[in-house]
Amino acid sequence: MASVNFDFESKELLELYLTGTGSVAKQFPSQVIGEFFLIMAEITAAVDERDLRALKSRRFEKLHRGHGEHSMRLNKQFRLIFTRSLDGTGQKLLIRRIEDYH
């Protein structure tokens, strides 16, 4: 069964994911960091993009500013920004950044 794989564009996001610390953790409120870990668990558990789209509170959407970026809501203010691609194992997300969407 295929699953959604992911990678991180920056070593700082990778460090946040692996250790929960680092420069990214200091840039955002703790609630946003907590939501980051919840959304990463949801991405890990997803079989494909349909599972991510089914998470209505996350508001999976394509951004209309180019670069093929998509987002999922962390809270009312912050979004997880990523790009999608397909590889030999299925859907792959490149996690690009956490962004203040306002």
C-alpha positions as CSV (number, residue, x, y, z in Angstrom):
1,M,0.0,0.0,0.0
2,A,1.4,3.4,-1.0
3,S,1.8,6.2,1.6
4,V,2.6,9.8,1.7
5,N,6.3,10.3,2.1
6,F,7.9,13.6,3.0
7,D,11.2,15.4,3.2
8,F,12.2,18.8,4.5
9,E,13.6,21.7,2.4
10,S,15.7,23.0,5.2
11,K,17.9,21.4,7.9
12,E,16.2,23.7,10.4
13,L,12.8,22.1,9.8
14,L,14.4,18.7,9.9
15,E,15.9,19.6,13.2
16,L,12.6,20.7,14.6
17,Y,11.0,17.4,13.4
18,L,13.7,15.2,14.9
19,T,14.4,17.0,18.1
20,G,11.6,19.5,18.8
21,T,14.3,22.3,19.1
22,G,16.3,24.7,17.1
23,S,15.8,28.0,15.4
24,V,12.4,27.2,14.0
25,A,11.1,26.2,17.4
26,K,12.1,29.6,18.7
27,Q,10.4,31.5,15.9
28,F,6.8,30.4,16.6
29,P,4.5,30.0,19.6
30,S,4.5,26.6,21.3
31,Q,0.9,26.0,20.2
32,V,2.0,26.3,16.6
33,I,5.0,23.9,17.2
34,G,2.6,21.4,18.8
35,E,0.3,21.6,15.8
36,F,3.3,21.0,13.5
37,F,3.9,17.7,15.3
38,L,0.2,16.8,15.0
39,I,0.1,17.5,11.3
40,M,3.3,15.6,10.7
41,A,1.7,12.6,12.4
42,E,-1.4,13.0,10.2
43,I,0.9,13.1,7.1
44,T,2.7,10.0,8.3
45,A,-0.6,8.2,8.8
46,A,-2.0,9.2,5.4
47,V,-2.2,6.6,2.7
48,D,-2.5,9.2,0.0
49,E,-3.6,12.8,-0.7
50,R,-7.3,12.0,-0.2
51,D,-6.6,11.3,3.5
52,L,-5.0,14.7,3.9
53,R,-7.9,16.4,2.0
54,A,-10.4,14.6,4.3
55,L,-9.0,16.5,7.3
56,K,-11.4,19.4,6.8
57,S,-10.0,21.5,9.7
58,R,-6.6,21.5,8.1
59,R,-8.0,23.1,4.9
60,F,-5.6,21.4,2.4
61,E,-5.4,23.8,-0.5
62,K,-3.4,24.8,-3.5
63,L,-1.9,28.3,-3.2
64,H,-2.5,30.5,-6.2
65,R,0.8,32.4,-6.0
66,G,2.8,30.0,-8.2
67,H,5.6,27.5,-7.4
68,G,3.1,24.7,-7.1
69,E,2.8,25.2,-3.4
70,H,0.0,23.8,-1.2
71,S,-0.8,24.5,2.4
72,M,-2.5,22.9,5.4
73,R,-3.7,24.9,8.4
74,L,-1.8,24.7,11.7
75,N,-4.1,27.3,13.3
76,K,-6.0,30.4,12.2
77,Q,-2.8,32.3,11.6
78,F,-0.1,29.8,10.5
79,R,0.1,27.3,7.7
80,L,2.4,24.4,6.8
81,I,3.6,25.1,3.2
82,F,4.7,22.3,0.9
83,T,5.0,21.1,-2.6
84,R,3.8,17.7,-3.9
85,S,5.4,15.2,-6.3
86,L,5.2,11.6,-7.2
87,D,8.1,9.2,-6.8
88,G,8.4,5.4,-7.2
89,T,6.8,4.9,-3.7
90,G,3.8,7.2,-4.2
91,Q,3.0,10.7,-3.1
92,K,5.8,12.8,-1.7
93,L,5.7,16.1,0.1
94,L,8.5,18.6,0.4
95,I,7.9,20.5,3.6
96,R,9.1,24.0,2.8
97,R,8.2,26.2,5.8
98,I,5.8,27.3,8.4
99,E,4.3,30.6,7.3
100,D,2.3,33.4,8.9
101,Y,-0.6,33.4,6.5
102,H,-1.9,36.9,7.4
